[in-house]
Amino acid sequence: MILVVGSTGSLGSAVVKGLLAERRQVMALVRDLTGQRANELKSAGARLVMGDLKSRQTLDAALKGIDTVICTASSTLSRGQGDSIESVDQNGIQSLIDSVEAAGTKRLVFVSFSRNILNDFPLSVAKRAAEKRLESSAINYTILLPSYFAETWFSPAVGFDTGNGRIRVYGDGTAKVSYVGLEDVARATVACVDNPGVLRKAIPIGGPEPLSQLDAIGLAAKATGRAMQVEFMTDEQIAAARQGTTDSLTASFLGLFASLALGDAIPVGGAEMLGLHPQSMENWFARPR
């Protein structure tokens, strides 16, 4: 039985559906058994179990009878009451690792992010602490290190608003980034299950061809047939904003903006190790939405 932690998020739900398509037995950890997303997972064929990363007791209970844990959880895009970078991404993930160790669970697949993201900010501190903890443990782990998700970083949430023809660029927009589609990361995650070749490894995952933010604007303009109005948030403006905030979520996104400006070109090979060939961003932009 596979337990998916973060199952109601965009990546987690895609992972659950990918596992079910392979006729795997899947348990989805949810905080609300009657919520819409939980019902969608149940209808797809997943079993549901109540649990919360902020409650060690619920994690211990959920891990009974579980062979493999997949963790895609983060508080960055969907936060419930009491959720924060500290309570979920930092303390919650550490608590999950504690539970996995105590239960003697066979496998843990943890989705982090690219190690080219070097800035020191709350989310990166939490991710790197989890990676370090796993690498020093006796757990049979696999760590996935995807680059920037296209679904997030080409969306209005971060200023890439193609619907209104307005796009914000971080830095000068010329550094190359191996943007990757969420579905490709989900497929990579599923491919790690029962795969002895990825035990105790950290695997970078990126798209087939790095492109700059300015390149991406060109692809967006081509796909939509409209010109884009571009504004720039300079490195200096990002740094000033980071100094001016005490909110960990805001600080984390500003840290990601700063890293995006520096680029994240990932050598081809990680996805191929898993037998996958991620789609190009040109194809991603061309898809109907």
Phi, psi and omega in degrees: 000136181251128176259125178255117178261123189098022190293337181269357175281172183299312179290315182300317180293324176294323177294315178303312182294324177295320177294317180296325178296335177267011178061036175273154173275122188234133171249127180256121176281121181227156178264343180226107183292343183252003182291162182300314183292323177296318179296324178296319179293320178296317180296329180285343177122002180277149169272150182249144173222137180285135178186161183211132179300339180276358182233102181302322182302318181289328178292316179301319180292320183292334184278354180295124179081009182264133177267321186227137174246133172244125181243115175244009191290144172199152178268004191292321186249339180219104184246128173266186181298130179083357181279142174199171175303318183291316186282330183256295187292328180267285187291322182295316180292322176297321177296321177298317179298319175304314182295319179297317178297315182294325182279345184070029180299139189290321188222149170221121174254117184245124178266112178253221171211169189312138177281000170284346176278097192259346183300146180268104178214165190308316182292319180293324177299316181294315181297313183292328178294320178294317179299313181298319180298315181296317184291340178260002181264178175264007182289141171280088185260160160226130177251125175260137186237070182288151172284195183294129180288128179300320184297332177270313191273354169245049182224160178300337182302331180243017175094007178260078190256083182290333180299323179258004176068030180232128183226133176260133179251139180257126189074212181268355173081008186260343182290143184276141182226136179270061178310144182222144180284145180302319181298326178291323177292322177298317179296321178296320180296314179298322183292344179282338184293132179057028180252101183295341182286350182244011179296133177055042177233151172249122192241115175290141179230121178216172177290169186289339183214114178299144175219156181276169175299323179293322175300317182297324177297320177298318178294321179295318179296320178295318183290326184265342182073023180225152177284149180249136174272122188250135172236153184244136168253109188288164176303320181294320178293321177297314181299319180295319178295323179294322179292334186267003182242146174245000180276127186293326179290314177299316179298325180291316179294322177296323175295321177293323176299314181298320179290323177301319179298332180274341178098161179206071180273117183255128178300141178295140177149324183298308180295322180296329175302331181264007179078023184245155177227091184303149180288152176285158178289334175298316177292323180299313180294329184283345181292143176297142180227000000 
